[in-house]
Amino acid sequence: MATLSPADPSTDPRAFLHALFDAAVAQALPGPQLAHFLPSPPQGRTLVLGAGKAGGAMAAAVEALWPRDAPMSGLVVTRYGAVPPAFAALQAEASARIEVVEAAHPVPDDAGRRAAARILDLAGGVGADDLVICLVSGGASSLLALPADGVSLADKQSINAALLKSGAAIDEMNCVRKHLSKIKGGRLAAACAPARVVTLLVSDVPGDSPSVIGSGPTVPDPTTCADALAILERYAITIPANVRAGLERGDFETPKPGDAAFAGNVVHVVATPQQSLDAAAAVARAAGIAAHILGDEIEGESREVGKVHAALARQVARRGQPFTAPCVLLSGGETTVTVKVKGGRGGRAGEFLLSCAMALQGEPRVWALAADTDGIDGVEVNAGAFVTPDSLARAAALGVKPREHLDRHDSFAWFEALGDLLVTGPTYTNVNDFRALLIL
């Protein structure tokens, strides 16, 4: 990753934007700050369970902070390639007390199913004197792939894949996921009772609701089977007859607020999108650039959000409204891509940027970066990409047409042709989308 010290934005706008992204990611990395949220060791033993894209880094932090003379064991699942190298080395030496395993994201696989089954079995073995520390971050919904009774892994995979292409918001997707799971939607906490449960969350969802982050495996679920069925119908997602019947009968209902299973449990949100935006803004201001945070809960179709951001940036550049240049506009949240044509490559950040580039119309004073803070935009190798004032001109010279690429959801190929992909590798955390538009 690039240094957190910003480059001069007037001479190297791309490096400046990259430094803002790095600051946002660094703010979200689990580390020594987790000490503020860890309880004292219990009379009994401590079990660490968890899942998510930040799972490896969170496990590494707890491993380092927990007293060596206090009994501790555990199992955490993260996505393939997301175990921090130092912790992987510790595991290889058999020195780690917490085991971290890997599985697929965003569509679950059998490795995730096996890991979730093991986690649920471990939860069932704790008692009243024990402590369970649950580490949950974005991605846990796919990584804890333990289908409810009567639902197959193939059913989960097909429904999950359809949801990802549907344009459904993250809270809608996670409502469905919770009701088709044996472990999410508060069921993990129910399995841990009567042990005390302390949940540490890294938020990747607009609003930072614990019941939505990772599909809330340890918190009460206010949604219902009827809600899940309505979402599936809203997006015309085909489901097996037995799954539909189970939802209609309420067979897959989740533990609700007030359930005794959650008595005495504690939840801490330890990293949020807003905190990362604040960190990026601080870096910009230190470089003498005014920073304006548009919001950390921005949702909607990526291409439409891109148009709005572009219009605002052009108004600043041309009219000095509502802000004066030089400045940077920052935003977070989770946009969506409704896939209408198969075969394209690219994720939310790329689709946002391609639409933004078209709407900017080569505005000479605007540069942009958008990226996913986990280092992966969709399922490609890039975190995101850059837009420069000459992006459209360079594309035209190469014969790479933005409208055609946008229509087939192929932003990755467009930015790859321009050499404007942002590739960071895994960041070991996830607070969702990061967007920055620099107006000079």
N, C-alpha and C positions, 0 to 999 in steps of 0.2 A: 504494500500500500504506500501511497504518497505520504510525505510528511504532513503533520498537522499545522505547520507554519505556512500561512498562505503565501502564494506567489503574488506579485504585483498584478492586480486584475487588469490594469491598463495595458500591460505588456504580455501577459500570459493568462488570458481569461479561462482557458481550459484547466490549467493547473490550479487556479484559484477555486473554480467550482469543484474540482476533485478534492481539494483540501476541506471544503465545506462538507462533502460527503463523508470523508474520513473522520471528521470531527463528530458527525452524527452517529456513525458506527461505533466509534470509540466510546461515546457516552453510553451506548447501550450494551457494551460488553460486560457480562457478569464478572466480578472480581472481588477484591477486598471489601467493597461496599456491602456485599451480602452479609458481612458480619453484623451489621445493624439490624438485620431481620432474623437472625438465627437465635432460637431459644437455647436455654441451658440444657445440658444433657439430662435425660430423664432417669428415674430410678431403674427402669428396665433398659432395653436396648433401643438403638436408633436405626430405623430403616429409611433409606433414601430411594424414592421412586420418582420416575418422571419421563417426560417425552417432549420433543420439540427440536427445532433447528438450533436453538441455543442450549440444548440439553447437555452436550459435551462440555461446553464452557461453564455451565452452571454446576455440573458435577465436579469439574476440576476445582472450582472455587470452594465448594463445600468440603471437598477432600482436603484442601489446604488449610481451611479455617477450623475444622472440627478437631477437638483435642485428640491427640494420638492415644491417650489412655482411656478414652470413652468408646465403648463398643459401637460399631457402626458397620452396616453393610448396605447393599442396595443394587438396583438395576435401573438404568436410564436408556431410552432408545432415541437416537437422533437419525438424521438423514445420511445416506451414503456420502462419505467424504467430509463429514462435518465434525469429526473428533479432533480437537486441537492436538497437534503433533506432540507436545510435551506430555499431555495426558495419555496419549496412545503409547508413548514410551514407558510411562509409569505402569500401564496395564501389561505391557510386554514383559516387564520385570516382575510381574505379580505383586507389585507394591501398592496397588490401588485397592481401597476397600469398596469402592463403588464400581460396578461393572457397567460399561457403556457399550451398547450394541448398535448396529446400523440397520436401517430399513429404507423402503422407497417412499418418495414424496414427489409429486402430489397425489398420485394414484397408489393406494396401498398394495403391498405384496405379502407373501406368506411369511417373510422374515418379521414384518410388523405384527402379523397375527400371532406368531409364536412368542414374540417379546411381550405383547400385551397379555397373553395368557399367563406367562411367567410372572408378570407384575401383579396380576390379579391373584394368583396363587400365593405370592409372597404377602400380599395385603391380608389375606385370610389367616395368616399365622401370627399376627400381632395381638397383644393383650392390653389390658387397661394401664399397665405401668410403662408401656412402650410409647415411643414417639415416631411418627411418620413425617418425614420432610418430603413434600412433593414439589418437583421442579417442572413447571409447565411453561412452554413458550409456543409461538406460532409454528404450525406444522404438526402439532400433537394430534390433531384430528385425523390425519392420514396415517401417522406412525403408530397410533394405538388402534390397530385394525382388528378388533375382536368383535365379530358380528354377534348380534343378539340371536337367541335361540330361534331357529327357523329361517334365519337369513344366512346365505352362503357368502364366502369371501368373493366369489365371482359376482354375486348380486351387489355387494358393497362396491366392488371395483367399477362395475358398469354404471351404477347410480352416481358414484363420485365423479367419474369421467364426464358424465352428462351434465352434472351440476357445474363443473369447471368451465364448460363451453356455453352454458346457458345464459350467462350474464347475471346470475343470482348474486346478491350481496353476501358478504362473509357470514353475517348473522343468520341469513336464510339457509345457507349451505350447512352451517354448524347445527342448526335446529334439526335438519334431516339426519345428519350424522349422529347426533346424540340419541335419537330415537331408534336407530338401527344398530346400536352398539350395546355391548355387555359391560363396558367399562367407563364410557364417557357419560356426560350429563349427571354427574354426582354419584355414579355407581361405584367409582373407586373409593370415595370417602365412605360409602356405606359398607364396603368390604373391609375397610380398615377399622371400623368400630369394634370395640370401645376405645381403641388407642386414640391419643390426641394427634390431630393432623395439622401441620403448619404448611401452607402452600405459598410458594414463591413464584411469581408470575412475571414474565417478560411479555408485554402487550404488543400485539401486532394488529389490533382491531380498532376501528373508530369507536371512541367512547370508553375504551379500556374496561369493558364489562368483564368481570371474572367468569361469568357464565358463558361468554362467547369465546374467550381466549382458549385455544386448544379444545374447544367444545366442553369446557368446564368439567373435567373428570372428578374434581373434588368439591364442587360447589353446587348448591341447589339449582334446579332448572325450572324457570318460570314458564317455559313453553310446553306445548302438549302434542300428543300424537296427531290431533286434528290440525294443529298448526303445520306440522311436518307434511301431512297429506296435502294441505292446501298449497304449500310451496311447490311440491312436486307437480300438482295439477296446473299451477300458475305458469310453470315453465315447460309444460307438456312433456314431462320426463316419464318414460315408460318404466313401470316396475312390475315384478312378478305378481301374480294373483295372490300368492300366500303373503307377500309383504304388504300388499294393499289391505288384505283382510285383517292382518295383525294390527295395522295402524287404525283401521276403522273400529276394531274391537277395543283398542287401547291396550293391547298386549305388551307394547313396547314402552309403556309410560315410565317416566323418570322420577326420581325423588324430588319433592317440591320444597320450597322454603317452609321452614318450621319443622321439617322432619328431624327426629331425634338423632339421626345419624350425623348431623352437622353440629351438634351441641359441643361447645368448647373449642371448635376448630377455628383457626386463624388464617386469614388470607392477606398477603402483602404483594402489591404490584411494585416491582423493584426497578423496572425500566419501562418507559413509555415513548411513543412517537413525539409527544410534545417536548420531553426532555432533550431528545436528539435534535429537534428543530432549534431549541434554545441554544444548544451547544454550537450548532452551525452558525446561528445568528451572532453569537459572541465572537467567533473567529472572523466573520465578515466585518463586524464593527471595529475589531482590533486593527483591521487593515484599512480603516477609514471609509468603509462602504456601509451605508445605511441598510439595515435588514428589516424586512417586513414579513411577518408570518401570516399567511393567508388562512391557515387552519390546519389542524392535525386530523380532521375527520372527513376529509373530502372524498366523496364516493361518486359513482356514476360511470358511464361508458368512458373508457380511456380516451378515445378519440374526441369526444365532446368536451371532456375536461381539458384536453390539449388545446382546443379552440379557444376556450375561455381564458386560459392562462396566456395564450398568444395575444388575444385582444387586449388584455390588461397590460401586457408588456409594451405593446405598440402605443397604447394611450400614454403610458409613462414616457416612452421615448419621443413621441411626437407632440404631446400636449403638456407634459409635466403634471399629469393628473392620474390617479389621486396621490401619487408620490413624485418626488423629483429625483432625477438621476444625478450622480451614480447611485444605484441601489441594487439590492438583490431581493427577489421575491421567493419565499420558501413555502412549501406546503407538504403535507403528509396525508395519510389515510390509505384507503384501498380502493382503487378503481377496478373496473371489470371489463372484460372483453367478451362480447357475445360472438361466438365463432359461427359464421354463416357459410364460410367456404373452407374446406379441409385442405391440408397440405402446406399451409404457411408456417413460418417459423418466427417466433417472437413472443414476448410477454406484454404485461401491462405497461411497463416503462417504455418499451420500444414503440408500442402503438400510440401512447400519449405523445411521444416525441415526434413521430412521423407526422401525425396530425398537426401538432404544434408548428413544425417546420413549414408545412404548407400554409398554415394560417399567418405565420410571421411574414411570408412573402419576401424573404431575404432582407428583413429589417436590419440595416447596417450596424445598429447599436446593441443588438441583443444576442446573447449566448445562452444556452440552456443545457442542463444535465438532468436526467431522471434515471433512477436506479432503485432496485430492490435492496434493502439493507442486509439481506441474507447473502448477497453476492450472486444470486441466480435470478434472472428475469424469466419467469416461466420455467422452462426445462432446458434452456440453452446454457452456454458457457459464460455468457456475459452477465454482469450485474445490471447494465443499462447501456446508455450511449450519450453522445453529445450532439447538440445542434449548434452550428456556427452561422454567422451571417451569409457565408458563401456555400452553405450545404446544398441548396437547390441548384446553384450554378454548377457546382462540381458534379452533382448527380446528372444534370443535363449533359454535361460534357462526356460523361460515361454512358449515356443512354439509359440510365436507371430511372424509371418513372415512378415518382412517389405515389400517385393515385392508384396505379396498378398494384403496387406493393401493399398499400393500405387496404385496398378492396379484398385482397386475399390473405390479410393478416400476416404479412411477410416482412415485418419491420427489421428482423435480424439480418436478412440478406441485403436490405437497402443500406443499413448502417455499416455492415461488413464491407460492402463495395466501396464505401467512402473512407474506410479505415477509422471510423468514429465510434466503434464499440468501446465500452468501458468494461474491462475484464479485471476482476480483483481476486477471483478464487473465493472459497468459503470464508465468510467473516466470523462465523461461530456465534452469531446473534441474529435477531430479526425483530425490527420494529416497523416493518412494512415499507410502503413507498416513500421515497425521498425525491423531491423535485426542487430545483433551483434555477431561476431565470435571472441572469445578470444583465442590467441595463446600464450602459456607460454613456 
